[in-house]
Amino acid sequence: MTLDVGEDYQIRIAPISEAHFTWLRSRNYAGWVVVMDEHTERHCFPLIEPFLGNDRIVRISVPAGERYKHLDTCRYIWEQMFKAGVGRRWCCLNLGGGVIGDMGGFAASTFKRGVDFVQIPTTLLSQVDASVGGKLGIDFYEVKNSIGLFANPEAVWIDPRFLDTLPEREIRSGYAEIIKHALIADTAEWERIAGLETIDADEWSSLIGHSVDIKRCIVLDDPYEKGARKALNFGHTVGHAVESYQLNGENRLLHGEAIAIGMVCEAWLSCQEGLLSEEELQAVTSYLIRVYGHLPVPEEGFAAMVDLMRQDKKNDDERINFTLLEAPGRHVINKTATPEMILESLRYYNRVGIHP
């Protein structure tokens, strides 16, 4: 399956093969930089290594995890590129999840004012979300993606075989973005996935393709997040704050787990705004807790989480910005909520427990 993102690049959903690298070599790069973490170096690099041949390759491996998505890691990547003599006619292959895609793309786009890069997402989360749309960056002052830029890759290569390297928790984390895309833009797809008891391996390519296409259409309509692209923020205002607050604690959440909490809270806010019915709120809440379980949010951290939301780059002045649901499959952007309402949404999530 191949999807065009305007005239800028293509998204290919298929096992990576010699044909991918034949196309890339036709662009006459001087060499490749492969950015990966210790997990993707061990489990995913062997799937692409046979196609690299005798080309000039610089391998850069960094520690895995969101806690390393910061300026010091970028500095290490830049240092390795300098030491290896990488120039602007090279291409960077970012082999990993959302952290590697965001940070590797950021490092490539700023190195010597820009080196081409290809996104090779290896997690479900990065395949359906982070690798598409050209948003790159790192975390700063514990605020996610607060330093970054927009830059498109030369291509995105999505190979469903990489999912076989992932633990179940990582698969579930990525699935949150598939749920989000359906909730904001496709009623029929929401109804379909809400009815799934299990997901067979054969279904992943279809789910990924459908979800990527939703994001692709939104990105094409608004590449620099001036308006329509804000739809993709559903669940993320609360979710990012919860994720950031617990990033360095014992109960660290994966991105999708935090976004699932955020979607429950923001569905509740949608209901309080008179947009989402009580029945629809219960359906969304019940499904998300069925998939993700219930991970209580520490109430002693609520105020700190609201402070993190105030730092969100989507905000306008002092108001905390949300994307809310009008109904499953329809959204509305640029809604705001008071700190008191946000606190109540977190209490709602904690209250519903395992019996929403």
RAGINOR-V484087 format. One record per residue. RES is the residue in one letter. OMEGA is omega in whole degrees, 0 to 359 (none if undefined). Layout:
BEGIN
RES_OMEGA + RES_OMEGA
END
This chain:
BEGIN
M_179 + T_179 + L_178 + D_172 + V_185 + G_177 + E_188 + D_183 + Y_179 + Q_172 + I_180 + R_178 + I_185 + A_174 + P_179 + I_185 + S_177 + E_181 + A_178 + H_184 + F_173 + T_177 + W_183 + L_179 + R_179 + S_181 + R_170 + N_175 + Y_179 + A_180 + G_182 + W_166 + V_177 + V_178 + V_183 + M_172 + D_186 + E_179 + H_182 + T_175 + E_183 + R_191 + H_188 + C_180 + F_179 + P_179 + L_179 + I_185 + E_181 + P_183 + F_181 + L_175 + G_181 + N_179 + D_177 + R_187 + I_171 + V_180 + R_179 + I_180 + S_181 + V_178 + P_182 + A_171 + G_181 + E_184 + R_179 + Y_181 + K_185 + H_188 + L_180 + D_178 + T_175 + C_179 + R_179 + Y_179 + I_179 + W_180 + E_180 + Q_178 + M_177 + F_183 + K_181 + A_179 + G_180 + V_178 + G_185 + R_179 + R_175 + W_176 + C_181 + C_177 + L_182 + N_187 + L_180 + G_179 + G_184 + G_180 + V_180 + I_180 + G_180 + D_187 + M_178 + G_177 + G_177 + F_180 + A_180 + A_185 + S_180 + T_181 + F_181 + K_179 + R_169 + G_173 + V_178 + D_177 + F_176 + V_177 + Q_176 + I_185 + P_185 + T_176 + T_177 + L_180 + L_181 + S_180 + Q_184 + V_185 + D_194 + A_186 + S_186 + V_172 + G_173 + G_177 + K_185 + L_176 + G_180 + I_178 + D_181 + F_184 + Y_177 + E_176 + V_186 + K_171 + N_184 + S_173 + I_181 + G_183 + L_172 + F_174 + A_182 + N_174 + P_172 + E_179 + A_170 + V_180 + W_181 + I_181 + D_181 + P_180 + R_180 + F_180 + L_179 + D_181 + T_189 + L_170 + P_183 + E_181 + R_179 + E_177 + I_180 + R_178 + S_180 + G_181 + Y_180 + A_180 + E_174 + I_177 + I_182 + K_181 + H_178 + A_183 + L_183 + I_192 + A_187 + D_182 + T_182 + A_179 + E_175 + W_180 + E_180 + R_184 + I_178 + A_179 + G_181 + L_174 + E_176 + T_178 + I_178 + D_181 + A_182 + D_183 + E_187 + W_180 + S_179 + S_180 + L_179 + I_182 + G_181 + H_182 + S_178 + V_181 + D_175 + I_180 + K_180 + R_181 + C_179 + I_180 + V_179 + L_181 + D_186 + D_187 + P_185 + Y_173 + E_176 + K_183 + G_189 + A_183 + R_177 + K_175 + A_184 + L_182 + N_179 + F_180 + G_189 + H_179 + T_175 + V_185 + G_179 + H_180 + A_178 + V_180 + E_182 + S_181 + Y_185 + Q_186 + L_185 + N_180 + G_180 + E_183 + N_182 + R_180 + L_168 + L_184 + H_183 + G_177 + E_178 + A_179 + I_176 + A_175 + I_179 + G_180 + M_176 + V_181 + C_184 + E_170 + A_176 + W_176 + L_178 + S_179 + C_180 + Q_177 + E_181 + G_181 + L_184 + L_180 + S_177 + E_180 + E_180 + E_176 + L_181 + Q_180 + A_180 + V_181 + T_183 + S_182 + Y_182 + L_179 + I_175 + R_182 + V_190 + Y_186 + G_181 + H_182 + L_187 + P_178 + V_184 + P_185 + E_178 + E_179 + G_184 + F_183 + A_179 + A_178 + M_177 + V_176 + D_177 + L_178 + M_178 + R_180 + Q_183 + D_185 + K_179 + K_185 + N_175 + D_185 + D_184 + E_185 + R_180 + I_190 + N_179 + F_161 + T_183 + L_181 + L_169 + E_178 + A_174 + P_183 + G_179 + R_184 + H_173 + V_184 + I_173 + N_171 + K_179 + T_177 + A_179 + T_175 + P_180 + E_179 + M_178 + I_177 + L_178 + E_179 + S_177 + L_177 + R_176 + Y_180 + Y_181 + N_184 + R_186 + V_174 + G_181 + I_179 + H_181 + P_none
END
